[in-house]
Amino acid sequence: MRAALLFPLAIAATPAMAQEMKPIIDARLRYEGVDQRGFANDADALTLRLRAGFELKQGDFALLAESEGTLALVERYNSSVNGRTGYPTVADPENVEINRLQLQYRGLKNTLFTAGRQRILLDDQRFVGNVGWRQNEQTFDAVRVESKALGPVAIDLTYAWAARTIYGVESPIARIGGDNVFAGAVVKLGPVSAKGFAYLVDQDAPGRRQFSSQTYGLRTATALPVGPAKLSLTASYARQSNWRDNPSNYAADYWLAEGQLQLKAFGLNGGYEVLGSDSGTSFQTPLATLHKFQGWADKFLTTPADGIRDLYAGGSYALALGKAPPLTLQATWHRFDSDRNTRRYGSEWDLQLGFKPARQLAATIKYADYRAASFATDTRKLWLQLDFSL
């Protein structure tokens, strides 16, 4: 894109020095099966995703270029663009695109400039992420400045004029334009990290204007020793209201309290997350990595009109396998309720087994079981996945 095309000029203006070229190869083979009440057919999706590219460094400059392609080996599913509406949705359409094309500059002390199509992950990706679980990740056409030049305060500022979504180049929302601003400032206060943030989301694609919003908030995190264990705590609050062409007039709150206790191979975690509602218009995070939150069955990718309260708890264990890497086991339970009008939406169990036999290779088995009470329908999902990367 525009900034990345300036790379040859930047190289020409840089004194002669050694160049460093790094290849990028990332492949993923995945089966996803979906059993969803209301569909006569179960979904069976076997997809192969490949990313390939390079990163070229010279002096203070770096150019990264990466293509991405997804192939459906078994296409008994609704990808959102293939017309197979008799099957449940698996949002992994066949697709070929330029995934990233960015120019970086590190010439100023403790500061990084990135311009072009890029991956942006902010904090836990609750507000801005790459939706990395899907085969076609979300990237942004943007300029970003990350700086620690102010000493104890770290600044992160992004202007993005487009989001490249997970739905592929054939989708009417493959590209969602708008004037998006992501701003954050982090300061360390002893063992506590505190971040103030402002996220201005502008979605001007058809059918997306109701997701335009302005969100201002605070996030704090700390990690403390508790005897031989480590306790990590996170708390966050944000206030969201309409912005730009959003037809609604609302103001809704977000709350999060979360804790994790790690003792050698054992881990326990739990939390309470609230996305509030104001008279039927709810707190939305359309640029988040939504699969990470409120259950892997993905029943709440759009916050219901009455908002949502998610109470969750889980545990993990790393099972030693002799000299081989450990087998990681994880289980999480969710209870979902509305924020207003006192409704119980449903509950969900999420289970995962993970194994990494080599540095470049990882295998994953995941299962999600959502039981509906008053929202959506009973849904079970199974994933078998193999990842390879250099």
C-alpha positions, -999 to 999 in steps of 0.1 A, spaced: 0 0 0 8 37 0 33 37 28 49 4 18 55 16 -17 79 42 -3 103 14 8 125 16 -23 130 53 -17 138 47 20 164 20 10 180 44 -15 184 71 11 200 46 36 238 42 37 249 8 23 246 -19 49 238 -56 51 202 -67 44 185 -94 63 158 -115 47 135 -137 67 109 -160 51 74 -164 64 56 -197 61 25 -205 82 2 -234 74 -29 -247 92 -50 -278 85 -83 -279 104 -115 -299 106 -145 -281 122 -177 -300 128 -209 -283 140 -241 -299 153 -266 -271 157 -303 -275 166 -325 -262 138 -304 -275 110 -311 -308 93 -275 -311 83 -244 -310 105 -215 -288 92 -183 -305 81 -154 -282 72 -120 -293 63 -99 -263 53 -62 -257 46 -48 -222 52 -13 -211 40 5 -178 46 37 -171 27 59 -141 25 91 -124 37 104 -97 59 133 -76 45 154 -55 70 179 -29 62 191 -4 88 162 11 106 137 0 80 118 -33 75 94 -43 48 70 -72 54 49 -87 26 26 -118 32 -1 -135 11 -28 -157 25 -49 -184 9 -76 -207 22 -88 -239 4 -119 -259 14 -111 -296 10 -145 -305 24 -172 -278 20 -203 -291 37 -208 -259 56 -220 -223 52 -190 -201 48 -212 -169 47 -204 -165 9 -208 -200 -6 -246 -201 -5 -248 -233 15 -274 -220 40 -287 -254 48 -256 -260 69 -245 -242 101 -219 -214 96 -182 -220 97 -167 -186 89 -137 -199 68 -145 -191 32 -122 -200 4 -100 -169 -2 -68 -155 -16 -55 -121 -6 -27 -99 5 -28 -104 43 0 -80 53 21 -54 35 38 -30 59 68 -8 63 84 -2 97 109 24 109 129 22 142 151 53 137 138 71 168 148 59 202 123 36 219 98 42 191 83 20 163 64 33 133 43 9 112 24 18 81 4 -3 57 -17 -35 60 -8 -49 94 -18 -71 123 -29 -52 154 -34 -70 188 -42 -47 218 -40 -62 253 -62 -93 254 -78 -84 221 -112 -77 238 -115 -45 217 -90 -48 188 -75 -81 176 -68 -102 145 -94 -129 150 -65 -153 147 -87 -184 153 -103 -181 119 -84 -192 89 -85 -157 73 -73 -133 99 -84 -97 104 -59 -71 95 -59 -33 93 -49 -7 67 -33 17 92 -5 38 106 7 30 141 31 46 165 44 27 196 67 46 219 84 43 253 103 76 247 83 93 276 100 71 302 74 56 326 45 62 301 42 39 270 21 54 242 3 34 215 -16 53 188 -32 40 156 -52 55 128 -69 28 107 -88 37 75 -100 1 68 -105 -33 85 -99 -63 63 -123 -88 78 -123 -126 81 -151 -130 55 -128 -130 24 -126 -110 -8 -160 -122 -21 -179 -108 9 -197 -74 8 -179 -67 41 -145 -79 30 -133 -43 36 -150 -20 62 -138 15 58 -139 43 83 -119 67 105 -108 44 133 -86 56 162 -70 33 188 -52 52 215 -37 39 248 -12 51 275 3 26 299 21 34 332 36 10 357 27 17 394 49 -7 413 35 -42 405 4 -27 388 2 -19 352 -26 7 344 -37 16 309 -61 44 298 -76 39 264 -99 54 238 -112 34 209 -131 53 182 -147 27 158 -162 40 125 -179 13 103 -192 28 71 -200 -4 52 -237 -12 45 -254 -27 75 -225 -19 99 -232 17 109 -248 5 142 -214 -7 153 -198 28 151 -189 38 187 -166 57 210 -152 38 240 -132 52 268 -118 31 297 -92 19 321 -75 -15 324 -53 -26 353 -33 -58 357 -9 -72 383 9 -105 391 18 -113 427 35 -143 444 13 -163 467 37 -188 484 49 -211 456 21 -199 433 16 -169 411 -16 -149 412 -26 -127 382 -54 -102 385 -71 -80 359 -98 -54 361 -113 -32 335 -140 -6 330 -152 12 299 -180 35 288 -193 33 252 -216 56 233 -227 62 197 -203 78 172 -203 91 137 -232 76 117 -246 53 143 -284 57 142 -287 49 179 -283 72 209 -270 52 238 -244 49 266 -235 15 279 -209 2 304 -183 -26 303 -169 -44 334 -143 -71 338 -128 -88 369 -106 -118 363 -81 -138 383 -57 -167 375 -37 -188 400 -8 -208 386 10 -235 407 36 -254 386 16 -276 362 -18 -266 376 -38 -235 368 -72 -221 380 -90 -191 365 -123 -173 368 -139 -141 361 -170 -120 355 -175 -99 324 -204 -76 317 -213 -59 284 -242 -36 294 -273 -23 276 -289 10 274 -326 7 266 -320 -21 241 -288 -9 226 -258 -29 239 -221 -25 242 -204 -39 211 -168 -48 202 -169 -55 164 -131 -54 160 -123 -78 188 -110 -114 186 -144 -125 197 -138 -163 197 -116 -158 228 -146 -145 248 -180 -157 260 -175 -193 248 -160 -210 218 -194 -219 204 -195 -183 192 -231 -176 202 -224 -141 213 -203 -126 185 -228 -97 185 -239 -86 220 -277 -93 225 -299 -62 228 -303 -68 266 -265 -70 271 -247 -100 286 -232 -111 319 -207 -139 316 -196 -158 348 -169 -182 340 -144 -205 358 -119 -231 346 -87 -249 351 -57 -262 332 -30 -289 337 2 -296 318 6 -333 318 43 -344 316 52 -369 289 88 -378 299 112 -359 277 85 -349 252 67 -316 255 37 -317 279 1 -323 269 -19 -293 280 -55 -298 292 -79 -270 296 -116 -268 307 -139 -237 312 -175 -233 322 -197 -203 314 -230 -191 326 -246 -164 304 -273 -140 316 -287 -108 303 -277 -74 317 -312 -62 318 -347 -78 319 -334 -108 340 -330 -135 314 -308 -166 315 -293 -171 281 -276 -205 285 -244 -222 296 -214 -237 279 -185 -261 285 -153 -256 266 -125 -282 265 -91 -283 249 -61 -306 245 -29 -292 231 4 -308 221 35 -293 206 58 -321 194 83 -297 178 90 -259 178 73 -256 144 44 -279 149 14 -278 171 -17 -301 174 -50 -290 190 -83 -307 198 -111 -284 210 -148 -290 219 -176 -266 228 -210 -275 241 -236 -246 244 -269 -254 260 -295 -227 253 -320 -215 279 -336 -185 262 -310 -174 236 -299 -191 204 -300 -229 201 -281 -259 214 -248 -261 196 -218 -285 197 -186 -279 179 -155 -300 175 -121 -289 161 -91 -310 150 -62 -288 141 -26 -290 130 -4 -259 128 31 -255 111 51 -223 111 87 -212 105 
